[in-house]
Amino acid sequence: MITAEQCKAGRSVFGWTQDHLSEKSGVSLEAIQAFEGGVRTLKPTSLQGLRSALEHGGVEFTSDGARLYAGGIRGITLDPRAIGKRDELE
């Protein structure tokens, strides 16, 4: 499944808001807020929806967070601040 920390890390890779993730995953904004805030757990179908939306966007989940998977390249953890800034990655 996916943890609240992985969900936050996955969103940060793209700079997605909770609202954007809600639109992409079909999980309500209120549920995402409560999940990431540690207030409640989600049903397995909601957790899968979150994970699927983030993975479809190119996030690969790891035991310590999330990283971008794009263009067949694995093993790189991108600085979330550099996402979208072409040719500026170290």
Secondary structure, DSSP 8 states (H G I E B T S, - for coil): ---HHHHHHHHHHHT--HHHHHHHH---HHHHHHHHTTS----HHHHHHHHHHHHHHTEEEETTEEEE-BTTB-S----GGGTT-TT---
